[in-house]
Amino acid sequence: MEIMGLIVIVILLTLGMFFVVAFKASQPKKEVQRTYEDDQLSSNFIISFLKMNGGSNCNKYTMEDLIQDCAVDRRLGCGGTDTCTYIEGVMNSLANKTLMVWQKKFDFIVEMPTMDINVEHECSDDSEKNAAFQPISLYPHPGTVVVRLDICK
């Protein structure tokens, strides 16, 4: 009789654990985790973008060097192309191969004192955004360039 009682208790505990696991698995992904992931994606994407070399036409320079040149001198020229145009092409290519494949809505901007370079995908001004930015000094010239990536919800 005691063994039957123990078996009933084990069966009840097993059923209880089954319902707990089923309930936890059916809950949607937490918003905090998604926000954290988007923050980290923005930060890491900008850092990687600035440190990558300029590609086959400008492999001596990093993207940070090219952005500084675009904002100040425009003397480098990459494969016969103005550095600002070249940067915009790299930004488009990189966004198409990463952020768009991952189905992210974004606004990728290089804000310079004289102009902005902007690559955008389905990101409106009124949407909630997770943003990261990186300032770049133009020293010895005055001013700062800001590279910003907004991941929109």
C-alpha positions in Angstrom: 0.0 0.0 0.0 2.9 2.3 0.8 4.5 1.6 -2.5 1.3 2.6 -4.3 1.3 5.9 -2.4 4.9 6.6 -3.5 4.0 5.7 -7.1 1.1 8.2 -7.1 3.3 10.9 -5.6 6.0 10.3 -8.3 3.4 10.4 -11.1 1.9 13.7 -9.7 5.4 15.3 -9.5 6.2 14.2 -13.1 2.9 15.6 -14.4 3.6 18.9 -12.5 7.1 19.2 -14.0 5.7 18.5 -17.4 3.2 21.3 -17.1 5.9 23.7 -15.8 8.2 22.9 -18.7 5.4 23.2 -21.3 4.4 26.6 -19.8 7.9 28.0 -19.8 8.6 26.8 -23.4 5.4 28.5 -24.7 6.3 32.0 -23.3 7.6 34.5 -25.9 11.2 35.7 -25.8 11.7 38.4 -23.2 11.9 42.0 -24.5 14.8 42.8 -22.3 16.9 40.1 -24.0 16.0 41.4 -27.4 16.9 45.0 -26.4 20.2 43.8 -25.1 20.9 41.9 -28.3 20.1 44.9 -30.5 22.3 47.2 -28.3 25.2 44.8 -28.6 24.7 44.3 -32.3 24.7 48.1 -32.9 27.9 48.6 -30.8 29.8 45.7 -32.3 28.7 46.5 -35.9 30.1 50.1 -35.6 33.4 49.0 -34.1 33.9 46.3 -36.8 32.9 48.7 -39.5 35.4 51.4 -38.4 38.3 48.9 -38.0 37.8 47.0 -41.3 40.2 47.9 -44.1 38.9 49.8 -47.1 38.6 46.8 -49.4 40.5 46.0 -52.6 40.6 49.6 -53.8 41.7 51.1 -50.4 43.3 48.3 -48.5 46.0 50.6 -47.0 43.3 52.5 -45.0 40.7 51.6 -42.4 37.1 52.9 -42.8 37.9 55.3 -40.0 40.7 56.8 -42.0 38.5 57.1 -45.1 35.7 58.8 -43.0 38.2 61.3 -41.7 39.4 62.0 -45.2 35.8 62.4 -46.5 35.1 64.9 -43.7 38.2 67.0 -44.2 40.4 66.7 -47.3 39.0 64.2 -49.8 42.5 63.5 -51.1 42.7 59.7 -50.9 40.4 58.6 -53.6 39.7 54.8 -53.8 39.9 53.3 -57.3 39.2 56.7 -58.9 36.2 57.3 -56.7 35.7 60.1 -54.1 36.1 58.7 -50.6 32.6 59.8 -49.6 31.0 57.9 -52.5 33.2 54.9 -51.7 32.2 54.9 -48.0 28.5 55.0 -49.0 29.0 52.1 -51.3 30.8 50.1 -48.6 28.0 50.9 -46.1 25.3 49.8 -48.6 27.2 46.6 -49.4 27.8 45.7 -45.7 24.2 46.5 -44.7 22.9 44.3 -47.5 25.1 41.4 -46.6 24.4 41.5 -42.8 21.6 43.6 -41.4 19.2 43.0 -44.3 19.9 39.3 -44.3 19.2 39.2 -40.5 15.9 41.1 -41.3 16.7 44.1 -39.1 15.2 47.5 -39.6 18.0 50.1 -39.3 19.3 53.5 -39.9 23.1 53.6 -40.5 24.5 57.2 -40.5 27.8 58.9 -40.7 27.3 62.5 -39.5 30.0 64.9 -40.7 30.2 68.7 -40.2 29.5 69.3 -43.9 27.3 66.4 -44.9 25.7 63.1 -43.8 25.9 59.6 -45.4 22.8 57.6 -44.6 21.8 54.0 -45.4 18.3 53.2 -44.2 16.0 50.2 -44.3 12.4 50.5 -43.1 13.2 52.7 -40.1 10.9 55.5 -39.4 11.6 58.6 -37.3 8.8 57.7 -34.8 9.8 54.1 -34.2 11.5 53.0 -31.0 15.3 52.5 -31.6 18.3 50.9 -29.9 21.2 53.1 -30.9 24.9 53.0 -30.7 27.3 55.7 -31.8 31.1 56.2 -32.1 32.6 59.7 -32.3 35.7 60.2 -34.5 37.9 63.2 -33.9 39.1 65.2 -36.9 42.2 66.4 -35.1 44.1 68.6 -36.0 41.1 69.9 -37.9 38.1 71.2 -35.9 35.1 69.0 -35.5 33.9 65.5 -34.9 32.3 62.9 -37.0 29.7 60.6 -35.5 29.0 57.1 -36.8 25.6 55.9 -35.6 23.6 52.7 -36.1 19.9 52.7 -34.9 18.2 49.3 -34.8 14.5 49.9 -35.0 11.7 47.8 -33.5 
